[in-house]
């Protein structure tokens, strides 16, 4: 695996969606896999030879303080949740739930990774096109992802002296389980099936008329982690089928 031999790679949100696709793509590296769902994490790593499984909450500072990240060379700050609701109608508890996981969790993960990585290495933060383009009904999610993008840019400047590259990826729609937490999509999926719901929403939302597969976003993250992107830092790769145009 060019650029990843040897490598120790931290992946959060590793048990599903983009994280799970990354586990499969990077299976030959030494992986440190984090997810709050211990059972799903065990399934994700069942066939992985060199994996350390760490079931825990990315928003828990004590969890990160107790984690052994020795030898870390790369990290993917990927754990996140979806959510929707107009600002005027949004409960504060829901605001805090989304910001806590998507932004506080990203900060704690990023801080732990930057402390552990020596000179050199690379980090990718999974953000969202919602952090770039404003739409009604996603205030908390959009704010969390816009914050994650800016956090990645600041980290890129701070890490540059030690040649640690930090970039963000901002997917648009991706066919992952996170959509099941979005009420309008859940309703569509119940009525017409999940595949048809993805197809219908993608045709409405993107010029390319399709959403990405998790494996496609994983491959783009691997590029940003790899030596092929050696001069790229502080960038935001928008991968959204043209949604933000």
C-alpha positions, 0 to 999 in steps of 0.5 A: 500500500504506497505511502502507508508502509509502515503506518498506524491509522486512527479512524473514528466512526469506524463501524459504519458508513465512510469509516467502515469503508476506510477500514476495508480500504486500509486493512493492511495498515495497523488500525486504531478503530474507535466507535461507540457501538462495540458490537458493530466495531467487532463486526467491522474488524472481524477480518482485520489482522492488525486492529486495536478496537476502542469502543468509546465516546469521542466526546469523552475527554477521559476516553482520549486521555486513556487511549494509547496512540503511540506510533500514530502516523495518520488519523481520520476524524470521522465520527458524526451524527445527522440532525435537522430542524429549523432554528426557531423550532430546535431544542437546545438539547438537540443543538448540543447533541449535534455540536457535541459529537460533530465539533467537540468530538472532532476537536478532542480527536484532532487534539489527541492525534496531533499530540501523538503524531511525530514529525510528518503524517496526515489527518483528514477531517470529515466535514460536509457540504452543509458546512459550505452551503446554507440550507434551511432546516440544518442549522446545528448540523451545518454549524458543526461542519462549518466549525470542523472545516475551520478547525481543520484549517487552523490545525493545518497551520499549527501542524505545518511546522512539524510537517503534519498535513491536515485537510477536510473533505466535504461530501454532499449526499453519501449513501450511508446509514446516517441518513436514517436519522433524517426524518424526511428521508426515513419517511421516503425510505419507508414508502419506497425503499432506501435505494429508491429514496437515495435515487430520488433525493440525489436527482433533486439535489445534485447536477450529477444526479447521484450521491456518492458511495461510501467507498468513493469517499473513502478512496478520496480520503485515502488520497488526502492521507497519502504521499500523493497529496504531499503538498496539500494541507489546509484544503477542503475537498468538496465531493458533492456531485455539484450540489454547492455550485 
